[in-house]
Amino acid sequence: MSTTIAILSQKGGTGKTTLTRSLSEGLRRAGLSVLAIDADPQGNLSEYFGIPADAFPTLGEVLAGRERAVDAIHTGPGGGEVIPANLGLAEAELMLAGKIGRELTLRNALREPKRRFDVILIDCPPTLGLLTVNALVASDKAILSTQAEHFSEQGAEQAMEVIGLARENLNPELELLGLLLNIADMRTNHARSTLETMREQFGDLVFDTVIRRSIVYPESARAAKPIFDYRKRKSLDYAALTVEVLERLDYPAALAEARKHFEELAA
């Protein structure tokens, strides 16, 4: 069984790319084969994996129909596999606009990778364009990342509407796996109030884990090292999130391994 998860936010700077990179590493350390896909033309996830900006092929070539997805998989120097992106992906998105069945392009391209990987994580751009729609149509689940800020909260509501529309019109199997409060300073009343409001509005869909704000995360991205390698102690939040994600999926052996890893980090 393979699970594809779209990770999205309708506002930039919510830690979505760090979430994708760290969750992919957490799941990999739990024993699963994981593929990350950079669906953002900015290519930040690709850089986090240590993939050169001139890497070829990329997701742009895959969506344009010039390369197979399995041939666009790159392995980062720090481990982990990713289909990278660069600014050429924006051109591919424009090309998709005139294509029949354009919303299905990524789903069709991922048929072979879904046979090879247990989990595929898609880092979506912070927009409501064709790339995000393609990611949602190709996915079984979605994780929504939001910050404790007013405009992020508005973006979360918009993203929920987009997920609902995708499920209603294009992908009836799509489910929201959970909402994550990301890059939060839980010492502030505002952050605690935001989390309480989210739980009142969305209930059990909100993850118990909160990713606390830390300068270590952008530092690890700059070093192209997953947080588990860059600063082990600071990976505790993502280890806890990995456990929660696996509790909501059907991977019992990986869940047991993730819990063991979390306990070791917390000791």
Salt bridges, closest charged atoms under 4 A:
GLU25 OE1 - ARG21 NH1 3.64
GLU25 OE2 - ARG28 NH2 2.93
GLU25 OE2 - ARG29 NE 2.75
ASP71 OD2 - ARG68 NE 3.00
GLU112 OE1 - ARG115 NH2 2.57
GLU112 OE2 - ARG116 NE 3.06
ASP123 OD1 - LYS16 NZ 2.75
ASP140 OD2 - LYS114 NZ 3.40
GLU149 OE1 - LYS11 NZ 3.74
GLU175 OE1 - LYS141 NZ 2.74
ASP185 OD1 - ARG187 NE 2.88
ASP229 OD1 - ARG29 NH2 2.46
ASP237 OD1 - ARG212 NH2 2.58
GLU244 OE1 - ARG248 NH2 3.77
GLU247 OE2 - ARG259 NH2 3.14
